[in-house]
Amino acid sequence: MKNSLCYPEAGLEAGLLKCYNLRMTVSTFVFAIIAGVLPSFIWLWFWLHEDSMNPEPRSLLVGTFIGGILAVIAALFAEKFIADTVNDSTMRYALWAAIEEIFKFIAVAFIALRTSENDEPIDAMIYCIVVALGFAALENTLFIMGPFLDGKIAAGIVTGNMRFIGATLVHIVSSAIVGFSMGYAFYRGYRTKCIALILGLSAAIALHAAFNVSIIDSSSESTLQTFAWVWGAVVILMVLFEEIKAVGQRKAIRIK
């Protein structure tokens, strides 16, 4: 039986199909949205608090969050194509990870990274995390909607909790790696920035793909082990966050 925590074939399409068939009540729809979006808002508050000294414009943060939501819709078409054409399951899960990371990056690059507000090393990391949370918000909602529409409220709540501690964090960490790479090379030349971006995006895809492959068709014990290393990655992310802050501080000191 396929694990429906993080794959479009097992969860997203099911949620969309049932919405299309109009078999849901308004209350179910609203509850699924709240359950799907709330984890992203909690993590959003946490990470924006880390940048409270020089916060980003709210309008740009909102636009980036919405961009992440729209990226899900675009990614679904590409993932459906991969599901129909790639037979090897490991390759399919890896390609799904690549698609999601690339579409998230396209969204944040188009909306935030090319603006004048991206003016210090930590900004790229913040915007990448925000676009990831927007992506996770809609993805979570669609996954939770499936069990709710079948009347399995408890299963929907469990799915939401598991995605809060697992899949949502994978989106955060993987996108943050891209932001960290760009932030670390913020004051470097164009070629160095390009190399940093390629390395960061490759690392993000590798991490996301590893999570996909490790959790699919896995036992409850191995799933919890996978979530444990994801939480370990979050701890490392917090360290990297402080390092990016230090990059900007060291530059400011040299300018003075």
SULVEN-V637582 format. One record per pair of residues at least 12 apart in sequence whose C-alpha atoms are under 10 Angstrom apart, sorted by sequence separation. I is the first residue (numbers start at 1). J is the second residue. D is the distance in Angstrom with one decimal. If there is no record, write none. Layout:
BEGIN
[[I;J;D] [I;J;D]]
END
This chain:
BEGIN
[[83;95;9.5] [112;124;8.3] [113;125;10.0] [144;156;5.1] [147;159;8.5] [181;193;8.2] [182;194;8.5] [184;196;8.1] [185;197;8.8] [211;223;9.6] [214;226;6.9] [215;227;8.9] [48;61;9.8] [79;92;8.7] [82;95;7.4] [83;96;8.7] [143;156;8.2] [144;157;7.5] [146;159;10.0] [181;194;9.7] [182;195;9.3] [183;196;9.1] [214;227;10.0] [79;93;9.4] [82;96;7.5] [113;127;7.6] [144;158;8.9] [145;159;9.9] [181;195;9.1] [182;196;6.1] [183;197;9.6] [212;226;9.8] [109;124;9.2] [112;127;6.8] [113;128;8.9] [141;156;9.9] [144;159;6.3] [145;160;9.9] [181;196;5.3] [182;197;5.8] [211;226;7.1] [79;95;8.0] [80;96;9.3] [108;124;8.9] [111;127;9.3] [112;128;9.0] [143;159;7.5] [144;160;6.2] [180;196;9.1] [181;197;6.0] [182;198;9.5] [210;226;9.5] [211;227;8.7] [78;95;9.6] [79;96;5.8] [82;99;9.6] [143;160;8.1] [144;161;9.9] [179;196;9.8] [180;197;9.2] [181;198;8.8] [182;199;9.7] [78;96;8.3] [79;97;9.3] [109;127;9.0] [178;196;8.4] [179;197;8.4] [181;199;7.5] [182;200;7.7] [211;229;9.5] [79;98;9.9] [108;127;6.6] [109;128;8.8] [112;131;9.6] [140;159;8.6] [141;160;8.4] [144;163;9.4] [178;197;6.5] [181;200;5.3] [182;201;9.9] [211;230;8.3] [76;96;9.3] [79;99;7.2] [108;128;6.3] [111;131;9.6] [140;160;6.9] [143;163;9.1] [177;197;9.5] [178;198;8.5] [180;200;7.6] [181;201;8.5] [44;65;9.6] [75;96;8.4] [78;99;7.2] [79;100;8.7] [107;128;9.3] [108;129;9.4] [140;161;10.0] [178;199;8.1] [179;200;7.7] [78;100;9.2] [105;127;9.8] [108;130;8.6] [109;131;9.9] [177;199;9.3] [178;200;4.4] [179;201;9.1] [181;203;9.8] [75;98;10.0] [76;99;9.1] [105;128;7.3] [108;131;6.1] [140;163;7.0] [177;200;5.7] [178;201;5.4] [207;230;9.4] [75;99;6.3] [76;100;8.9] [104;128;7.9] [107;131;7.3] [108;132;9.0] [139;163;9.6] [140;164;8.6] [176;200;8.9] [177;201;7.5] [178;202;8.6] [40;65;9.8] [74;99;9.5] [75;100;6.1] [78;103;9.9] [104;129;9.8] [106;131;9.9] [107;132;9.8] [175;200;8.7] [176;201;9.8] [177;202;9.5] [178;203;7.9] [74;100;9.2] [75;101;9.4] [104;130;9.9] [105;131;8.1] [174;200;8.7] [175;201;8.0] [177;203;7.2] [178;204;6.6] [207;233;9.7] [72;99;9.9] [75;102;9.0] [104;131;6.4] [105;132;9.0] [136;163;8.9] [140;167;8.7] [174;201;8.2] [177;204;6.1] [178;205;9.7] [71;99;9.9] [72;100;7.6] [75;103;6.6] [103;131;10.0] [104;132;6.6] [136;164;9.3] [139;167;9.6] [140;168;8.0] [174;202;9.7] [175;203;9.7] [176;204;8.3] [177;205;9.8] [71;100;7.8] [74;103;7.5] [75;104;9.0] [104;133;10.0] [139;168;9.1] [174;203;7.6] [175;204;6.4] [71;101;9.7] [73;103;9.8] [74;104;9.9] [104;134;9.3] [174;204;4.3] [175;205;9.1] [177;207;9.6] [71;102;9.4] [72;103;8.0] [101;132;8.8] [104;135;7.4] [136;167;7.9] [137;168;8.3] [173;204;7.8] [174;205;7.1] [68;100;9.9] [71;103;5.7] [72;104;8.3] [100;132;9.5] [103;135;9.6] [136;168;5.7] [172;204;9.9] [174;206;8.7] [70;103;9.3] [71;104;6.0] [135;168;8.9] [136;169;8.9] [171;204;8.9] [174;207;6.5] [175;208;9.6] [70;104;9.2] [71;105;9.2] [136;170;9.4] [170;204;9.2] [173;207;8.6] [174;208;6.5] [68;103;8.4] [69;104;9.2] [71;106;8.4] [100;135;8.7] [133;168;7.3] [136;171;6.9] [173;208;8.9] [67;103;9.6] [68;104;6.1] [71;107;6.6] [132;168;8.2] [133;169;8.9] [135;171;8.0] [136;172;8.6] [171;207;9.7] [67;104;8.0] [68;105;9.0] [70;107;8.2] [71;108;9.6] [132;169;9.2] [134;171;9.8] [135;172;9.7] [170;207;7.9] [171;208;7.6] [67;105;9.9] [68;106;9.5] [69;107;9.4] [132;170;9.1] [133;171;7.2] [170;208;6.4] [67;106;9.2] [68;107;6.5] [132;171;5.4] [133;172;6.7] [170;209;9.9] [64;104;9.8] [67;107;5.5] [68;108;7.6] [129;169;9.9] [131;171;9.2] [132;172;5.6] [66;107;9.2] [67;108;7.0] [130;171;10.0] [131;172;8.8] [132;173;8.8] [167;208;9.1] [170;211;7.6] [65;107;9.4] [66;108;10.0] [67;109;10.0] [129;171;8.0] [130;172;8.1] [132;174;8.5] [133;175;9.5] [170;212;9.6] [64;107;7.3] [65;108;8.8] [67;110;9.0] [128;171;9.6] [129;172;5.4] [132;175;6.2] [63;107;9.7] [64;108;6.1] [67;111;7.3] [128;172;8.0] [129;173;7.8] [131;175;8.1] [132;176;8.4] [167;211;8.4] [63;108;9.2] [64;109;9.3] [66;111;9.8] [67;112;9.7] [128;173;9.5] [129;174;8.7] [130;175;9.0] [131;176;9.9] [166;211;9.1] [167;212;9.0] [64;110;9.1] [65;111;9.7] [128;174;9.1] [129;175;5.9] [130;176;9.3] [64;111;6.1] [125;172;9.9] [128;175;5.4] [129;176;5.5] [63;111;7.0] [64;112;6.6] [127;175;9.1] [128;176;5.8] [129;177;9.3] [167;215;10.0] [63;112;8.2] [64;113;9.7] [126;175;9.6] [127;176;8.7] [128;177;8.6] [129;178;9.4] [166;215;9.9] [61;111;9.4] [125;175;7.9] [126;176;7.6] [128;178;7.2] [129;179;7.8] [60;111;7.7] [61;112;8.2] [124;175;9.9] [125;176;5.4] [128;179;5.6] [60;112;6.7] [124;176;8.4] [125;177;7.7] [127;179;7.6] [128;180;9.0] [125;178;7.4] [126;179;7.3] [124;178;8.2] [125;179;3.8] [126;180;9.2] [60;115;9.4] [124;179;4.7] [125;180;5.4] [123;179;8.0] [124;180;7.1] [125;181;8.5] [184;240;9.6] [60;117;8.7] [122;179;7.9] [123;180;9.3] [124;181;8.8] [125;182;7.9] [126;183;9.9] [166;223;9.2] [170;227;9.1] [173;230;8.2] [180;237;9.0] [121;179;8.7] [122;180;7.6] [124;182;6.6] [125;183;6.7] [166;224;8.9] [169;227;9.0] [173;231;9.5] [176;234;9.8] [183;241;9.9] [186;244;9.8] [121;180;8.1] [123;182;9.5] [124;183;5.9] [125;184;9.7] [165;224;9.8] [174;233;9.4] [181;240;10.0] [184;243;8.5] [185;244;9.9] [12;72;9.9] [57;117;7.9] [68;128;9.4] [71;131;8.8] [75;135;9.9] [121;181;9.5] [122;182;9.1] [123;183;7.4] [124;184;9.6] [166;226;8.2] [167;227;8.5] [170;230;6.7] [173;233;7.0] [174;234;10.0] [177;237;7.9] [180;240;7.2] [183;243;9.9] [184;244;6.3] [187;247;9.1] [56;117;7.3] [68;129;9.8] [70;131;9.8] [71;132;9.5] [121;182;7.5] [122;183;5.9] [162;223;9.8] [166;227;5.4] [169;230;6.9] [170;231;9.0] [173;234;6.5] [176;237;7.5] [180;241;7.6] [183;244;6.6] [184;245;9.6] [186;247;8.9] [187;248;9.1] [56;118;8.7] [65;127;8.6] [68;130;7.7] [69;131;7.8] [72;134;8.8] [73;135;9.2] [121;183;4.0] [122;184;8.5] [124;186;9.0] [162;224;9.4] [165;227;6.9] [166;228;8.6] [169;231;7.6] [172;234;8.5] [173;235;9.9] [179;241;9.9] [182;244;9.9] [183;245;9.3] [184;246;9.8] [185;247;9.3] [186;248;9.0] [13;76;8.4] [64;127;6.9] [65;128;9.5] [67;130;9.3] [68;131;4.4] [69;132;8.7] [71;134;8.7] [72;135;5.8] [76;139;9.9] [120;183;7.5] [121;184;6.4] [123;186;9.9] [165;228;9.1] [166;229;9.7] [167;230;8.9] [170;233;8.7] [173;236;9.2] [174;237;9.6] [177;240;8.8] [180;243;9.1] [181;244;9.4] [184;247;7.0] [12;76;8.2] [64;128;8.5] [65;129;9.1] [66;130;9.2] [67;131;6.4] [68;132;6.1] [69;133;8.5] [70;134;8.4] [71;135;6.5] [72;136;8.3] [119;183;9.9] [121;185;7.9] [122;186;9.1] [163;227;9.7] [166;230;6.8] [169;233;8.9] [170;234;8.8] [173;237;6.7] [176;240;9.2] [177;241;10.0] [180;244;6.9] [183;247;8.3] [184;248;9.1] [187;251;8.5] [61;126;9.0] [64;129;9.5] [65;130;5.5] [66;131;7.6] [67;132;9.3] [68;133;7.0] [69;134;4.9] [70;135;7.5] [72;137;9.5] [73;138;8.9] [118;183;9.8] [121;186;5.5] [162;227;8.8] [165;230;8.4] [166;231;8.1] [169;234;7.4] [172;237;9.3] [173;238;9.8] [176;241;8.9] [179;244;9.7] [183;248;9.0] [54;120;9.8] [61;127;7.1] [64;130;6.4] [65;131;4.9] [68;134;4.3] [69;135;4.7] [72;138;7.1] [73;139;9.3] [113;179;9.8] [120;186;7.3] [121;187;8.1] [165;231;7.8] [8;75;9.5] [9;76;9.5] [13;80;8.8] [56;123;7.6] [60;127;8.8] [63;130;9.5] [64;131;5.3] [65;132;7.7] [66;133;9.5] [67;134;7.0] [68;135;4.2] [69;136;7.7] [71;138;9.6] [72;139;6.9] [104;171;9.4] [108;175;9.9] [119;186;8.9] [120;187;8.9] [8;76;7.1] [54;122;9.8] [55;123;9.0] [62;130;8.5] [63;131;8.9] [64;132;9.1] [65;133;6.7] [66;134;6.0] [67;135;7.9] [68;136;7.8] [69;137;7.1] [70;138;8.7] [118;186;9.9] [8;77;10.0] [54;123;9.5] [61;130;6.9] [62;131;9.3] [64;133;9.4] [65;134;4.4] [66;135;8.2] [68;137;8.5] [69;138;5.8] [113;182;9.9] [9;79;8.3] [56;126;8.5] [61;131;8.5] [64;134;7.6] [65;135;7.6] [68;138;8.5] [69;139;8.1] [101;171;8.3] [105;175;7.7] [8;79;7.2] [9;80;7.5] [51;122;8.0] [55;126;9.5] [56;127;8.8] [63;134;9.7] [64;135;9.9] [65;136;9.8] [66;137;9.7] [68;139;10.0] [100;171;8.9] [104;175;7.7] [108;179;10.0] [7;79;9.3] [8;80;7.7] [50;122;9.9] [51;123;8.7] [62;134;9.1] [65;137;9.0] [66;138;9.7] [101;174;7.6] [102;175;9.7] [105;178;8.2] [9;83;7.2] [97;171;9.8] [101;175;7.1] [105;179;9.3] [8;83;8.9] [9;84;9.9] [51;126;7.8] [100;175;9.9] [50;126;9.1] [97;174;9.9] [101;178;9.2] [47;125;9.8] [48;126;7.3] [47;126;7.4] [48;127;9.8] [48;129;9.4] [44;126;9.5] [47;129;7.9] [48;130;8.8] [47;130;8.6] [44;129;8.0] [7;93;8.1] [43;129;9.2] [44;130;6.7] [6;93;9.9] [43;130;9.2] [8;96;8.6] [44;132;9.8] [7;96;8.3] [41;130;9.7] [44;133;7.0] [7;97;9.6] [40;130;8.8] [43;133;7.7] [44;134;9.3] [42;133;9.7] [40;132;8.9] [41;133;7.8] [40;133;5.2] [41;134;9.0] [39;133;8.6] [40;134;7.1] [40;135;9.0] [37;133;8.7] [40;136;6.8] [41;137;8.4] [105;201;8.4] [37;134;8.3] [39;136;8.8] [40;137;5.7] [37;135;9.9] [39;137;7.5] [40;138;9.5] [37;136;8.0] [38;137;7.7] [102;201;7.8] [36;136;8.1] [37;137;4.6] [40;140;9.1] [101;201;7.4] [102;202;9.9] [36;137;5.5] [37;138;7.0] [39;140;8.8] [101;202;9.2] [35;137;9.0] [36;138;6.8] [37;139;9.1] [38;140;9.6] [102;204;9.6] [34;137;9.3] [36;139;7.6] [37;140;7.2] [38;141;9.7] [98;201;8.8] [101;204;7.0] [102;205;8.5] [33;137;8.3] [36;140;4.6] [37;141;6.7] [98;202;8.6] [101;205;6.3] [33;138;8.0] [35;140;7.9] [36;141;4.0] [100;205;8.5] [101;206;10.0] [34;140;9.9] [35;141;6.8] [36;142;7.7] [98;204;8.4] [99;205;8.6] [33;140;8.4] [34;141;7.9] [36;143;8.2] [97;204;8.7] [98;205;5.2] [101;208;8.2] [32;140;8.7] [33;141;5.3] [36;144;6.8] [97;205;5.8] [98;206;8.2] [100;208;9.0] [32;141;5.7] [33;142;8.3] [35;144;7.5] [36;145;8.7] [96;205;9.3] [97;206;8.0] [31;141;9.2] [32;142;7.9] [35;145;9.3] [95;205;8.7] [97;207;8.7] [98;208;7.9] [30;141;9.8] [32;143;8.9] [33;144;8.5] [94;205;7.7] [97;208;5.5] [98;209;7.5] [29;141;9.1] [32;144;6.0] [33;145;8.1] [94;206;7.8] [96;208;9.0] [97;209;5.2] [31;144;9.4] [32;145;5.5] [94;207;9.7] [95;208;10.0] [96;209;7.8] [97;210;8.9] [31;145;8.8] [32;146;9.2] [94;208;7.8] [95;209;7.7] [97;211;9.0] [29;144;10.0] [30;145;9.8] [32;147;9.6] [93;208;9.2] [94;209;4.6] [97;212;7.4] [125;240;9.8] [126;241;9.4] [29;145;7.3] [32;148;7.3] [93;209;6.4] [94;210;7.7] [96;212;8.7] [97;213;9.8] [125;241;8.0] [28;145;7.9] [31;148;8.9] [32;149;9.4] [92;209;9.5] [93;210;8.8] [94;211;9.3] [91;209;9.1] [93;211;9.3] [94;212;7.2] [29;148;8.6] [90;209;8.7] [93;212;6.0] [94;213;7.5] [122;241;7.5] [125;244;8.5] [28;148;6.7] [29;149;8.7] [36;156;10.0] [90;210;9.6] [92;212;9.7] [93;213;6.3] [122;242;9.1] [124;244;10.0] [24;145;9.0] [28;149;7.2] [32;153;9.9] [35;156;8.8] [36;157;9.8] [39;160;8.3] [43;164;9.2] [92;213;9.4] [122;243;9.3] [123;244;9.4] [24;146;9.9] [35;157;7.8] [38;160;9.6] [39;161;8.6] [42;164;9.6] [90;212;8.6] [91;213;9.1] [121;243;9.9] [122;244;5.7] [123;245;9.7] [19;142;9.3] [25;148;10.0] [28;151;9.3] [36;159;9.7] [37;160;9.7] [90;213;6.3] [93;216;8.9] [121;244;6.2] [122;245;6.1] [15;139;9.9] [18;142;10.0] [24;148;8.5] [25;149;8.4] [32;156;8.4] [35;159;9.8] [36;160;6.7] [39;163;8.6] [40;164;8.1] [89;213;8.5] [90;214;9.7] [120;244;9.4] [121;245;7.2] [122;246;9.4] [24;149;5.9] [28;153;9.5] [32;157;9.4] [35;160;6.5] [36;161;9.6] [39;164;5.8] [43;168;9.0] [47;172;9.9] [120;245;9.0] [121;246;9.2] [122;247;8.6] [12;138;9.6] [15;141;8.5] [16;142;6.8] [19;145;8.5] [23;149;7.1] [24;150;9.1] [35;161;9.0] [38;164;9.2] [39;165;9.1] [43;169;8.9] [90;216;9.6] [121;247;7.0] [122;248;7.6] [12;139;7.0] [15;142;5.1] [16;143;9.2] [18;145;8.5] [19;146;9.0] [22;149;9.9] [23;150;9.2] [24;151;9.8] [36;163;9.0] [89;216;9.6] [120;247;9.1] [121;248;6.0] [11;139;9.0] [12;140;8.7] [14;142;8.1] [15;143;6.3] [18;146;7.3] [32;160;9.2] [36;164;8.9] [40;168;7.5] [44;172;9.8] [120;248;6.5] [121;249;9.7] [11;140;9.5] [12;141;8.8] [13;142;8.1] [14;143;8.0] [15;144;7.8] [16;145;8.5] [17;146;9.1] [35;164;9.8] [39;168;7.9] [40;169;9.5] [43;172;8.8] [120;249;9.8] [12;142;5.3] [13;143;8.7] [15;145;5.5] [16;146;8.3] [19;149;8.6] [39;169;9.9] [121;251;10.0] [8;139;8.7] [11;142;7.1] [12;143;5.5] [14;145;8.6] [15;146;4.6] [18;149;7.3] [120;251;9.9] [7;139;9.4] [11;143;5.0] [12;144;9.0] [14;146;6.0] [15;147;8.4] [18;150;9.2] [40;172;9.6] [6;139;8.4] [10;143;8.7] [11;144;8.3] [12;145;8.8] [13;146;9.0] [14;147;9.4] [15;148;9.3] [5;139;9.8] [6;140;8.6] [8;142;9.3] [11;145;8.8] [12;146;8.0] [15;149;8.1] [5;140;8.6] [8;143;8.5] [11;146;6.8] [14;149;9.9] [7;143;8.8] [10;146;9.8] [11;147;9.3] [6;143;7.9] [5;143;7.0] [4;143;7.4] [5;144;9.0] [4;144;9.7] [4;146;9.6] [5;158;9.9] [6;159;9.8] [5;159;6.5] [4;159;8.4] [5;160;8.7] [6;162;10.0] [5;162;7.5] [6;163;7.9] [5;163;6.6] [6;166;9.1] [7;167;9.9] [5;166;8.8] [6;167;6.4] [5;167;7.4] [6;168;9.3] [50;238;9.3] [51;241;9.5] [47;238;9.5] [50;241;8.3] [50;242;9.1] [47;241;9.6] [51;245;9.0] [50;245;9.8] [6;211;9.3] [7;212;8.0] [6;212;7.3] [5;212;9.7] [6;215;8.6] [7;216;8.6] [5;215;8.7] [6;216;8.4] [4;215;9.8] [5;216;8.7] [3;215;7.4] [4;216;8.3] [2;215;9.6] [3;216;5.5] [4;217;9.4] [2;216;6.4] [3;217;5.7] [1;216;9.1] [2;217;5.4] [3;218;7.6] [1;217;6.5] [2;218;8.7] [3;219;9.5] [1;218;9.4] [3;223;9.9]]
END
